[in-house]
Amino acid sequence: MALFSTEALNPGVSRREVFGWAMYDFANSGYTTVVLTAVFAAYFVGAVAGGAVWATFAWTLALSLSHAIVMVTMPGMGAWADRFGAKKRLLLFTTLGCVLATAALAFIGPGMVALAVLLIVVSNVCFAWGESLIAAFLPELARPAAMGRVSGWGWSFGYFGGMLALGLSLAYVIHAQGQGQAAAQFVPVTMLITAGLFAVAALFTFSLLRERAVPRADTVAGGFMGSLAQLRATYIDARRYRDFMWLLACAAAYQGGVTVTITLAAIYAEQVIGFVQQETMVLIFVLNIAAALGAFAFGYWQDRLGHKLALGITLVGWIATCIIAALTTTKGGFWYAAAIAGLCMGSSQSSGRAMAGMLAPPKQLAEFYGLWTFATRLASIIGPLSYGVITWATGGNQRLAIGFTALLFLLGLVLLLPVNMERGRQAALSGPGAANG
């Protein structure tokens, strides 16, 4: 527990509580690593959809639908959570939804496209809701000067959780292949492994993490309509938080590229570079090691370098990743791209989450993280869907699609330039969300 320095934490926050908070990243990362990246994505395209020319587009369309649902619902959910002091209760609901839907993927076999799409939509919606809600606890736990490193602790824990889920899945896949089993036999078991690990690890979060928000005085009278009215007022007053809004625009661009990597890396590695499934799982495992190191180390550098510069450096790294991936024709070359992506993945996501916490009014954390989720889910539609459309329209040219992804990171870099962290922090501390509730 010495890892979590009390000097980085707000008064009254224990290291045990931060451990519980970080364990949620540990718990849910297996979902993105095994389901969305390493195993089920390629299984859906190659086995469930039978390798059809529209298969990659169908996968990206399912993900885009889930992101659209989150984009529409999360800001209002965040406003409701702030108003009723209910972040932890909602987090329990979303966790159960993702765990159960992930376990249900074990029943998906070849040809069951419609049911697979439905379960991916449900599981990914619940995952994204939970990701936003757990992020809203960060400013309650960490001092402003240590927001980057505490966020980095969580992200690095998350990647170790992803590695554990993937490692257990890989061990089973190797055993099953040794027994002559096909993907339709061993992939379902990896879904049960992932769901089970998510459920068990999340118990630490619900046991140790406190709900500090309290219901507001007008919650009974205002109800859900009051939450929506509060959310509308935030949009109207958005000019007060213009640096937060610039950050949202930046996130709407670069997170699209990050989502392409998370959801399509396995498909690209197998269909373009020539990896087999076992090689792909090893690749993703190593990528998670790099991401864990990047998130942990960059969290400390971010607090020293400055949040804006730190995020900008990672975006340059992402641009290099896309260019290398688009041009390489060998497995060795793709490994270089994956290593850079791993280092950038954890650090860019940790940086963005910490920046959002710095620029959000203290009384409206769940609501503003709901707006952050709105932007990242919009990105998650734009990125993978554009990749799928380009691939489909060009007869399967995924190199062109990954090259286009570099433009999303470049746009994010341009939109980051107007952000002024000092001005944005002052606006957050002096605005209505800080002064009243």
C-alpha angles and dihedrals in degrees: 000000000000086000090078105067113208089216088071094053134085118251112282094022114121128207089240090060093050088049088054091049092049091048090068089063086049090051101047099039092080088067095058094038100047104023104034101027121020110023123007097041093060091038090055093051098040104033113013094044093030095235092291118173089247095048098098090046090050090052093050090044091055091050092046091053091053091048091050090054091050092045091056098041108035101072091053091044090051092050090050092049091052092046095050099031088239108134093120095047092051090046090058091052094050092046093054090048094053094043094050095044091048091051089050089059086074088077094057116110137169113310096017093115099142095051091044091053091049093051093045090052093049095044094046093047091053091044092053093046090053093046091056094045095050090048090056089066092061099084089048091056106037132058112240092249090054100041092111097052095045090049087049091053089057096046093047090050087050094057091050087054090050090050092051092051092045093044092053090046092048092050090053093046091052090049093046093048088050087057090052096252122156126229091261088063103044103033093067090057091054089056090056091048090052095047092047094050091048092053096046097045093047089061088076090057096051091045098049109025117090128214103229098173115097127206113264121245095251098046096110093049096039101041120163093332089057089054091052091047090052091049091050090051089053092054091048091049092046094116088070087063098041093145090055088050092051088051090052090052090049091049092048087062107038097036087060088064093045090053091052088057094047097046103032107031094096093047092050093046093051102037101036107025097032103242118159119225096262091051090048092054091050089049092052091045092056090043088057091052090054091046092051092051091045094050094047098045096037091052089066094042090049092060089050101038096040127258096260096050092045093054091045091055092053092050090055088052090052092053090053090049093055094047093050092046092050094049104037120096099182135074090235092056091049090053088061090053091048092051092053091044091052094053091046098043099065095036096048094048093044091048093051094048092050093047091052089052091051093052099042121097109249094235094051104045099132091043094051092044084052087058088047089053089049089058096044093048090049085054090048089058096045096046106048095030093053088047090051094046093049091047092049096043093050096047095256103324099155093165089067090047094053089046089056089053089065088064090060091058091046090052090049090053091052092048091050093062098079094051113113108190097193093050091044093050091051091050090051093051096045101037128100092267089063097043104045143009 
